[in-house]
Amino acid sequence: MNPPADPIAAPFILAAPRRSFCAPGDWPWDHWERFALESGLAVDLATLGRAIMREADQHGWCERLKKECGWGDDGRAMLARVFHHPARTAARWHWLLQTDGQRFDPWEHDEFYEDSPCWKGMRAKWDRQQARETANHQPGGL
């Protein structure tokens, strides 16, 4: 999996004026997913990237997370990051989806501020659980 030769050549899909409604398949995250697939990104990662971009917008995540999720540069940095670090990026995206943009803990769904110091410990716990689940689903796993 190689990144696009020129990620800067990505179409300006997010910079267009915002509309309150788009036809199915015409939302900015749909355009990003198509561009990611055309650039050679694996289907599962493109679908996950689409989901994270959509949730950041639709759930009103903080501006810092929206920027991380493609809002601000047409998803160029997001695409470059997933090509260069697919496993790490996928883990981050799953975490953000699970916590709804670091607003709710993934177990009890208690609400926390996005910049709360508790997230570091929760993320470490979640990573350990994900590693155990992955090991249990591997051939030869328990």
C-alpha positions in Angstrom: 0.0 0.0 0.0 1.6 3.2 -1.2 0.5 6.7 -0.5 -0.7 8.8 -3.5 2.2 10.3 -5.3 0.9 13.8 -4.5 -1.5 14.0 -1.5 -1.7 17.7 -2.1 -3.5 16.9 -5.4 -6.5 15.7 -3.4 -9.6 17.4 -4.5 -11.0 20.2 -2.4 -13.9 18.2 -1.0 -14.2 19.7 2.4 -13.4 23.3 1.6 -16.6 23.8 -0.3 -19.4 25.7 1.4 -21.2 23.5 3.9 -24.7 22.3 3.0 -27.2 21.2 5.5 -28.1 18.2 3.2 -26.3 16.3 0.5 -27.6 13.5 -1.7 -26.6 10.0 -0.6 -23.0 9.4 -1.6 -22.3 13.1 -2.0 -21.2 14.0 1.6 -17.6 15.1 2.0 -16.7 11.9 3.8 -18.1 9.9 0.8 -15.8 11.9 -1.5 -12.8 11.3 0.9 -13.5 7.6 0.9 -13.6 7.4 -2.9 -10.4 9.4 -3.2 -8.7 7.1 -0.6 -9.8 4.0 -2.5 -8.7 5.5 -5.8 -5.3 6.2 -4.1 -4.9 2.6 -3.2 -6.0 2.5 0.4 -7.5 -0.8 1.6 -11.3 -0.9 1.8 -11.4 -1.4 5.5 -9.2 1.6 6.2 -11.0 3.8 3.8 -14.4 2.9 5.3 -13.0 3.5 8.8 -11.6 6.9 7.7 -15.0 7.8 6.2 -16.7 6.9 9.5 -14.3 9.0 11.6 -14.6 12.0 9.3 -18.4 11.7 9.5 -18.6 11.3 13.3 -16.3 14.2 13.9 -18.7 16.5 11.9 -22.0 15.0 12.9 -21.3 14.6 16.6 -19.7 18.1 16.9 -16.3 17.0 18.1 -13.9 19.7 19.3 -12.0 21.6 16.6 -8.7 19.9 17.4 -10.2 16.4 16.7 -12.1 17.7 13.7 -8.8 18.9 12.2 -7.2 15.5 13.0 -10.2 13.9 11.2 -9.7 15.7 7.9 -11.6 18.9 8.5 -9.3 21.7 7.5 -7.0 20.2 4.8 -9.5 18.1 2.8 -8.3 14.9 4.6 -4.8 15.1 3.1 -2.9 14.6 6.4 -5.4 11.9 7.4 -4.7 10.0 4.2 -1.0 10.4 4.5 -1.0 9.2 8.1 -3.0 6.1 7.4 -0.7 5.2 4.5 2.4 5.6 6.6 1.1 4.1 9.8 -2.0 2.0 9.0 -2.2 0.0 12.2 -1.5 2.9 14.6 -3.9 5.1 12.7 -6.7 2.5 12.7 -6.2 2.0 16.4 -6.5 5.8 17.0 -9.7 6.0 14.8 -11.3 3.0 16.6 -10.5 4.7 19.9 -12.1 8.0 18.8 -15.2 6.2 17.5 -15.5 4.1 20.7 -15.3 7.2 22.9 -17.2 9.5 20.6 -14.3 11.9 20.2 -13.0 11.4 23.8 -16.3 12.4 25.4 -17.5 9.1 26.9 -15.4 6.3 28.5 -15.8 3.1 26.5 -17.0 1.0 29.4 -19.5 2.9 31.5 -20.1 5.7 29.1 -19.5 8.3 31.7 -18.8 11.8 30.2 -15.5 13.5 30.6 -14.0 16.7 29.1 -12.0 16.0 26.0 -8.8 17.3 27.6 -9.3 15.4 30.9 -6.1 13.7 32.2 -8.1 10.5 32.7 -7.9 9.7 29.0 -4.3 8.5 29.1 -5.1 5.8 31.6 -8.3 4.8 29.9 -6.5 4.5 26.5 -3.8 2.3 28.1 -6.5 0.0 29.5 -8.4 -0.1 26.2 -5.2 -0.8 24.3 -4.5 -3.8 26.6 -8.0 -5.1 26.1 -7.8 -4.7 22.3 -4.5 -6.6 22.3 -6.0 -9.5 24.4 -9.0 -9.7 22.0 -6.7 -9.7 19.0 -4.6 -12.4 20.5 -7.7 -14.5 21.2 -8.9 -14.2 17.6 -5.6 -15.2 16.1 -5.1 -18.8 14.8 -3.8 -20.8 17.8 -5.2 -18.2 20.2 -7.0 -19.3 23.3 
